[in-house]
């Protein structure tokens, strides 16, 4: 073996050893990661703090990039489920791919955070020891916010060092890889390529993260909303074949739409129409297929209305009014 080749091999071993040590160090400091229960009752103080203080910041500064199916690193910050799911290194759209990939549609292709971990998603919130230091030092969101605070964008007329192109190479570090990421890209804190959040917003988010990032459970329907859901589901699920064909036609044309009850005078809430194995009155059991018109795998399909649990953003918002005249 030549001296040059020996030196190269030694360097590889040293750096791989450092990477391994860095990964083990988090385990030694804060224990092994495990999925945490973050949702709390809607009526709790933690839920109120998230909905009134934290969510407005995320909606105002984060979801503009992190709301779509192909959000950077597949990190969808537009919902509780998306925040807890975390990130993936896999690209959603890849023109050179020759075989079908596993779909990763939020609320569809996995139902729990543990299931998303099995599909390769890694956490952006700390899943190790739930302590103040653990939540801030071993959580990606906290680290990226702090990085931005330490390294604000330079005051310049022409911003350099950022790639905003659609086909850019994505860099999606895990917490074990984060020290190297920060060293290589000191200006790439979050929000990426944008002005930093205010100090008040930063303190709000850090307080939330440090206390375990608790978030609200799904918001319940009002009595009026539930009554209308029952009415429309009954309309969509008669047993005669003509009605079943009509319901299928409606579903295949409106499955991407955000439905709302235009005759309700309270704050507007949106719904989506889905296929379920269960009839109205029972818990929804979503039928998941790659395409909405693919064979459902069962003899009888029921069409159900489920509330939208993500922040509404213009680029995916297709409202459609439901009312008796229509």
C-alpha positions in Angstrom: 0.0 0.0 0.0 1.4 3.4 -1.0 1.9 6.2 1.6 -0.7 8.3 -0.3 -3.3 5.5 -0.2 -2.6 4.7 3.4 -3.0 8.4 4.3 -6.4 8.5 2.5 -7.6 5.4 4.2 -6.6 6.7 7.6 -8.4 10.0 7.0 -11.6 8.1 6.0 -11.4 6.0 9.2 -10.8 9.1 11.4 -13.7 11.0 9.9 -16.1 8.0 9.9 -15.1 7.4 13.5 -15.9 11.0 14.4 -19.3 10.7 12.7 -20.1 7.6 14.6 -19.0 9.2 17.8 -21.2 12.2 17.2 -24.2 10.0 16.6 -23.5 8.0 19.8 -22.9 11.2 21.8 -26.5 12.2 21.5 -27.5 8.8 22.8 -25.1 9.1 25.6 -26.2 12.6 26.5 -30.0 12.3 26.1 -30.8 8.6 25.6 -32.1 6.7 22.6 -34.7 8.4 20.4 -38.3 7.3 20.6 -41.5 8.7 19.2 -43.1 11.1 21.7 -46.8 11.9 22.3 -47.0 15.7 21.6 -50.7 16.3 21.1 -52.6 17.6 24.1 -56.4 18.3 24.6 -57.6 21.4 22.7 -58.8 22.9 26.0 -55.3 22.7 27.6 -53.0 25.7 28.2 -50.3 24.0 26.0 -52.7 23.7 23.1 -53.9 27.3 23.6 -50.2 28.5 23.6 -49.5 26.6 20.4 -52.6 27.8 18.6 -52.5 31.4 19.7 -48.7 32.1 19.9 -46.7 29.5 18.0 -48.9 28.5 15.0 -49.3 32.1 13.7 -45.5 32.4 13.5 -45.1 29.1 11.7 -48.0 30.0 9.3 -46.5 33.5 8.6 -42.9 32.5 8.2 -42.6 28.8 7.4 -45.5 27.3 5.5 -44.8 29.4 2.4 -42.1 26.9 1.6 -43.0 24.0 3.9 -46.6 23.2 2.9 -46.7 21.3 -0.4 -46.2 17.6 -1.1 -42.7 18.3 -2.4 -41.7 20.8 0.4 -37.9 21.0 1.0 -36.8 17.7 2.6 -40.5 16.8 2.6 -40.9 18.8 5.8 -44.5 20.0 6.0 -44.9 22.5 8.8 -48.5 23.3 7.9 -50.0 20.7 10.3 -49.4 19.1 13.7 -49.0 15.7 11.9 -46.4 17.1 9.4 -44.3 18.8 12.1 -44.2 15.6 14.1 -43.5 13.5 11.0 -40.3 15.4 10.3 -38.1 15.2 7.2 -36.9 12.8 4.5 -33.8 12.8 2.3 -35.9 11.3 -0.6 -37.0 13.5 -3.4 -40.7 13.4 -4.3 -40.2 14.3 -7.9 -37.2 12.8 -9.7 -37.3 12.7 -13.5 -34.6 10.1 -13.8 -36.3 7.6 -11.7 -37.2 4.4 -13.6 -39.4 2.6 -11.0 -42.3 3.7 -8.9 -41.4 5.1 -5.5 -43.3 4.8 -2.2 -45.8 7.6 -2.0 -45.4 9.7 1.1 -48.7 11.7 1.2 -49.4 13.1 4.7 -52.6 11.6 6.3 -52.6 8.9 3.6 -49.6 6.7 3.3 -48.9 6.4 7.0 -51.2 7.2 9.9 -48.7 7.6 12.9 -45.3 9.1 13.4 -43.9 5.6 14.2 -45.1 4.5 10.7 -43.4 7.5 9.1 -40.1 6.5 10.9 -40.3 3.1 9.2 -40.6 4.9 5.9 -37.4 6.8 6.5 -38.6 10.0 7.9 -36.5 11.5 10.7 -37.5 13.9 13.5 -37.1 17.6 13.5 -38.1 17.8 17.1 -36.2 16.1 19.9 -37.3 12.5 20.5 -34.7 11.8 23.1 -34.8 12.8 26.8 -37.5 15.4 27.2 -35.5 18.0 29.1 -34.8 21.7 28.3 -31.2 21.0 27.2 -32.3 17.9 25.2 -35.2 19.6 23.5 -32.9 22.5 22.3 -29.6 20.7 21.7 -31.0 17.6 20.1 -33.9 19.1 18.1 -33.3 20.2 14.5 -35.8 23.1 14.4 -34.3 24.6 17.6 -30.8 24.2 16.2 -31.7 25.8 12.8 -33.5 28.7 14.5 -30.4 29.3 16.7 -28.1 29.1 13.8 -30.0 31.8 12.0 -29.9 34.0 15.1 -26.1 33.5 15.3 -25.5 34.0 11.5 -28.1 36.5 10.1 -28.0 37.3 6.5 -25.4 39.8 5.4 -26.7 43.3 4.5 -26.1 43.2 0.8 -28.0 44.2 -2.4 -27.3 40.8 -4.0 -27.8 37.7 -1.9 -25.3 35.0 -2.8 -24.7 31.4 -1.7 -28.4 30.3 -2.0 -30.0 28.1 -4.6 -33.8 28.6 -5.0 -34.2 26.6 -8.2 -36.8 23.9 -8.4 -34.2 21.2 -9.2 -31.6 22.3 -6.6 -29.7 19.7 -4.6 -31.4 19.4 -1.3 -29.4 19.2 1.9 -31.4 17.5 4.6 -29.3 16.8 7.7 -30.3 14.6 10.6 -29.5 15.9 14.1 -26.4 13.6 14.1 -25.2 15.4 10.9 -26.1 18.9 12.0 -22.7 20.1 13.3 -21.1 19.4 9.9 -24.1 21.1 8.2 -23.7 24.3 10.3 -20.0 24.4 9.7 -20.4 24.0 5.9 -23.4 26.3 5.6 -23.4 28.8 8.4 -25.9 31.1 6.7 -28.3 28.3 6.0 -30.3 28.6 9.2 -34.1 28.9 9.1 -35.9 30.6 7.5 -33.6 29.6 4.6 -32.5 32.5 2.5 -34.9 34.9 4.1 -34.7 37.5 6.9 -34.7 36.0 10.3 -37.7 36.0 12.6 -37.9 38.7 15.3 -36.4 38.3 18.7 -39.9 38.0 20.2 -40.8 35.3 17.7 -37.6 33.5 18.4 -38.1 33.5 22.1 -41.7 32.2 21.6 -40.6 29.3 19.4 -37.6 28.4 21.7 -39.9 28.4 24.7 -42.3 26.1 22.9 -39.6 23.8 21.7 -37.8 23.8 25.1 -41.0 22.6 26.8 -41.5 19.7 24.5 -43.3 21.2 21.5 -46.8 20.3 22.6 -49.5 20.8 20.0 -53.3 20.6 19.8 -55.3 17.5 19.2 -57.6 17.7 16.1 -60.2 20.5 16.6 -63.7 19.0 17.0 -66.6 19.9 14.7 -69.4 22.1 15.9 -72.8 20.6 16.2 -73.9 22.5 13.0 -70.9 21.2 11.1 -71.4 17.7 12.2 -75.0 17.8 11.2 -74.1 19.0 7.7 -71.4 16.3 7.4 -74.0 13.7 8.3 -76.5 15.1 5.8 -74.0 15.2 2.9 -72.6 11.8 3.7 -76.1 10.4 3.7 -76.7 12.0 0.3 -73.4 10.4 -1.1 -74.0 6.9 0.2 -77.4 5.6 -0.9 -77.3 1.9 -1.9 -78.7 2.2 -5.4 -76.2 1.8 -8.3 -77.1 5.2 -9.9 -76.3 7.0 -6.6 -73.0 5.1 -6.2 -72.0 6.0 -9.8 -72.9 9.6 -9.2 -71.0 9.7 -5.9 -67.9 8.2 -7.6 -68.1 10.9 -10.3 -68.3 13.6 -7.6 -65.4 12.2 -5.7 -63.1 11.8 -8.8 -63.7 15.4 -9.7 -63.5 17.0 -6.2 -60.9 14.8 -4.4 -58.4 17.7 -4.5 -60.9 20.4 -3.6 -61.4 22.1 -0.3 -65.1 21.8 0.4 -67.0 24.2 2.7 -70.6 24.7 3.8 -71.4 28.2 2.4 -74.6 28.5 4.4 -72.7 28.3 7.7 -72.3 31.7 9.2 -69.5 30.8 11.7 -65.8 30.7 10.8 -65.4 28.8 7.6 -63.9 25.3 7.9 -62.8 23.2 5.0 -63.2 19.5 4.3 -62.0 16.9 1.7 -64.0 14.0 0.3 -62.3 10.6 0.6 -63.1 6.9 0.1 -63.6 4.8 3.2 -64.3 1.2 3.9 -66.8 2.3 6.6 -70.2 3.8 6.2 -71.4 7.1 7.7 -71.7 7.0 11.5 -68.6 4.9 11.9 -64.9 5.9 12.2 -63.4 6.7 8.9 -61.1 4.0 7.5 -59.5 5.7 4.5 -58.9 3.7 1.3 -55.4 4.6 0.1 -54.5 4.0 -3.5 -51.8 5.6 -5.7 -54.4 7.3 -7.9 -57.9 8.3 -6.8 -59.5 6.1 -9.5 -57.5 2.9 -8.7 -59.4 -0.1 -7.7 -60.3 0.2 -4.0 -59.9 -3.5 -3.2 -63.3 -3.9 -1.7 -66.8 -4.4 -3.0 -68.5 -1.3 -1.4 -66.9 2.1 -1.1 -68.3 4.9 1.1 -67.6 8.5 0.5 -66.9 10.5 3.6 -66.1 14.2 4.5 -63.1 14.8 6.7 -61.9 18.1 8.1 -58.7 19.6 6.6 -56.1 19.6 9.3 -53.4 21.7 7.5 -53.0 25.4 7.2 -54.7 26.6 4.0 -52.3 28.0 1.5 -53.2 29.6 -1.8 -51.1 27.4 -4.0 -53.0 24.2 -3.1 -56.4 25.8 -2.2 -59.3 25.0 -4.5 -62.5 25.9 -2.6 -65.8 24.4 -3.6 -69.0 25.5 -1.9 -71.6 22.9 -0.7 -75.2 24.1 -0.3 -78.7 22.9 -0.9 -79.3 24.8 -4.2 -76.2 23.4 -5.7 
